[in-house]
Amino acid sequence: MLLISKPTLPIPEIVSPPVPSAKEPYAEKPCAVFVDDHFHYINEDERYKDGDYTTLEEAASKCQAIVDEFLRDQLAPSASILMRSSWSASS
Protein backbone atom coordinates (compact mmCIF):
# COMPACT_ATOMS: atom_id res chain seq x y z
CA MET A 1 0.00 0.00 0.00
CA LEU A 2 1.34 3.36 -1.04
CA LEU A 3 0.72 6.31 1.25
CA ILE A 4 0.88 9.78 -0.20
CA SER A 5 1.18 12.52 2.33
CA LYS A 6 -0.60 15.80 1.88
CA PRO A 7 1.67 18.50 0.63
CA THR A 8 2.45 21.06 3.27
CA LEU A 9 1.74 24.58 2.19
CA PRO A 10 3.62 27.45 3.73
CA ILE A 11 1.53 29.58 6.04
CA PRO A 12 1.34 33.05 4.55
CA GLU A 13 2.51 35.93 6.65
CA ILE A 14 -0.40 38.02 7.87
CA VAL A 15 0.03 41.53 6.68
CA SER A 16 -2.43 44.25 7.60
CA PRO A 17 -3.27 46.69 4.86
CA PRO A 18 -2.19 50.23 5.62
CA VAL A 19 -4.82 52.25 7.41
CA PRO A 20 -5.61 55.35 5.38
CA SER A 21 -5.03 58.52 7.30
CA ALA A 22 -8.05 60.64 7.99
CA LYS A 23 -8.41 63.42 5.47
CA GLU A 24 -10.03 65.63 8.04
CA PRO A 25 -9.34 65.59 11.77
CA TYR A 26 -12.21 64.81 14.06
CA ALA A 27 -14.51 67.75 14.38
CA GLU A 28 -13.91 69.90 17.41
CA LYS A 29 -17.61 70.69 17.42
CA PRO A 30 -19.40 67.46 16.45
CA CYS A 31 -22.99 68.73 16.81
CA ALA A 32 -24.50 70.85 14.05
CA VAL A 33 -27.85 72.65 14.03
CA PHE A 34 -29.69 72.88 10.73
CA VAL A 35 -32.89 74.89 10.35
CA ASP A 36 -35.49 73.78 7.83
CA ASP A 37 -38.45 75.75 6.55
CA HIS A 38 -41.30 73.25 6.55
CA PHE A 39 -43.44 75.51 4.38
CA HIS A 40 -40.84 75.16 1.61
CA TYR A 41 -39.56 71.66 2.37
CA ILE A 42 -38.98 70.83 -1.31
CA ASN A 43 -36.73 73.86 -1.79
CA GLU A 44 -33.30 72.94 -0.39
CA ASP A 45 -32.30 76.61 -0.46
CA GLU A 46 -34.63 77.23 2.46
CA ARG A 47 -32.39 75.10 4.73
CA TYR A 48 -29.47 76.68 6.51
CA LYS A 49 -26.85 75.70 9.05
CA ASP A 50 -27.18 77.72 12.20
CA GLY A 51 -23.89 76.61 13.74
CA ASP A 52 -21.65 73.92 15.20
CA TYR A 53 -21.67 73.07 18.89
CA THR A 54 -19.32 71.17 21.16
CA THR A 55 -21.98 69.28 23.12
CA LEU A 56 -25.45 67.95 22.47
CA GLU A 57 -26.76 70.12 25.31
CA GLU A 58 -25.47 73.28 23.61
CA ALA A 59 -27.05 72.25 20.30
CA ALA A 60 -30.37 71.38 21.97
CA SER A 61 -30.34 74.71 23.81
CA LYS A 62 -29.84 76.54 20.49
CA CYS A 63 -32.72 74.58 18.93
CA GLN A 64 -34.94 75.52 21.85
CA ALA A 65 -33.95 79.18 21.45
CA ILE A 66 -34.81 79.07 17.73
CA VAL A 67 -38.27 77.63 18.45
CA ASP A 68 -38.83 80.09 21.31
CA GLU A 69 -37.92 83.04 19.09
CA PHE A 70 -40.23 81.83 16.33
CA LEU A 71 -43.14 81.37 18.70
CA ARG A 72 -42.50 84.72 20.39
CA ASP A 73 -42.49 86.48 17.00
CA GLN A 74 -45.36 84.60 15.35
CA LEU A 75 -47.85 83.77 18.05
CA ALA A 76 -49.89 85.66 20.60
CA PRO A 77 -48.40 86.36 24.06
CA SER A 78 -50.64 83.68 25.58
CA ALA A 79 -49.03 81.09 23.31
CA SER A 80 -45.60 82.20 24.54
CA ILE A 81 -46.69 81.47 28.13
CA LEU A 82 -48.02 78.09 27.03
CA MET A 83 -44.73 77.40 25.24
CA ARG A 84 -42.65 78.15 28.35
CA SER A 85 -44.77 75.81 30.45
CA SER A 86 -44.37 73.00 27.89
CA TRP A 87 -40.57 73.41 27.85
CA SER A 88 -40.36 73.32 31.65
CA ALA A 89 -42.59 70.23 31.77
CA SER A 90 -40.33 68.38 29.32
CA SER A 91 -37.10 69.19 31.23
C-alpha positions as CSV (number, residue, x, y, z in Angstrom):
1,M,0.0,0.0,0.0
2,L,1.3,3.4,-1.0
3,L,0.7,6.3,1.2
4,I,0.9,9.8,-0.2
5,S,1.2,12.5,2.3
6,K,-0.6,15.8,1.9
7,P,1.7,18.5,0.6
8,T,2.5,21.1,3.3
9,L,1.7,24.6,2.2
10,P,3.6,27.4,3.7
11,I,1.5,29.6,6.0
12,P,1.3,33.0,4.6
13,E,2.5,35.9,6.7
14,I,-0.4,38.0,7.9
15,V,0.0,41.5,6.7
16,S,-2.4,44.2,7.6
17,P,-3.3,46.7,4.9
18,P,-2.2,50.2,5.6
19,V,-4.8,52.3,7.4
20,P,-5.6,55.4,5.4
21,S,-5.0,58.5,7.3
22,A,-8.0,60.6,8.0
23,K,-8.4,63.4,5.5
24,E,-10.0,65.6,8.0
25,P,-9.3,65.6,11.8
26,Y,-12.2,64.8,14.1
27,A,-14.5,67.8,14.4
28,E,-13.9,69.9,17.4
29,K,-17.6,70.7,17.4
30,P,-19.4,67.5,16.5
31,C,-23.0,68.7,16.8
32,A,-24.5,70.8,14.1
33,V,-27.8,72.7,14.0
34,F,-29.7,72.9,10.7
35,V,-32.9,74.9,10.3
36,D,-35.5,73.8,7.8
37,D,-38.5,75.8,6.5
38,H,-41.3,73.3,6.6
39,F,-43.4,75.5,4.4
40,H,-40.8,75.2,1.6
41,Y,-39.6,71.7,2.4
42,I,-39.0,70.8,-1.3
43,N,-36.7,73.9,-1.8
44,E,-33.3,72.9,-0.4
45,D,-32.3,76.6,-0.5
46,E,-34.6,77.2,2.5
47,R,-32.4,75.1,4.7
48,Y,-29.5,76.7,6.5
49,K,-26.9,75.7,9.0
50,D,-27.2,77.7,12.2
51,G,-23.9,76.6,13.7
52,D,-21.7,73.9,15.2
53,Y,-21.7,73.1,18.9
54,T,-19.3,71.2,21.2
55,T,-22.0,69.3,23.1
56,L,-25.4,68.0,22.5
57,E,-26.8,70.1,25.3
58,E,-25.5,73.3,23.6
59,A,-27.1,72.2,20.3
60,A,-30.4,71.4,22.0
61,S,-30.3,74.7,23.8
62,K,-29.8,76.5,20.5
63,C,-32.7,74.6,18.9
64,Q,-34.9,75.5,21.9
65,A,-33.9,79.2,21.4
66,I,-34.8,79.1,17.7
67,V,-38.3,77.6,18.5
68,D,-38.8,80.1,21.3
69,E,-37.9,83.0,19.1
70,F,-40.2,81.8,16.3
71,L,-43.1,81.4,18.7
72,R,-42.5,84.7,20.4
73,D,-42.5,86.5,17.0
74,Q,-45.4,84.6,15.4
75,L,-47.9,83.8,18.0
76,A,-49.9,85.7,20.6
77,P,-48.4,86.4,24.1
78,S,-50.6,83.7,25.6
79,A,-49.0,81.1,23.3
80,S,-45.6,82.2,24.5
81,I,-46.7,81.5,28.1
82,L,-48.0,78.1,27.0
83,M,-44.7,77.4,25.2
84,R,-42.7,78.2,28.4
85,S,-44.8,75.8,30.5
86,S,-44.4,73.0,27.9
87,W,-40.6,73.4,27.8
88,S,-40.4,73.3,31.6
89,A,-42.6,70.2,31.8
90,S,-40.3,68.4,29.3
91,S,-37.1,69.2,31.2
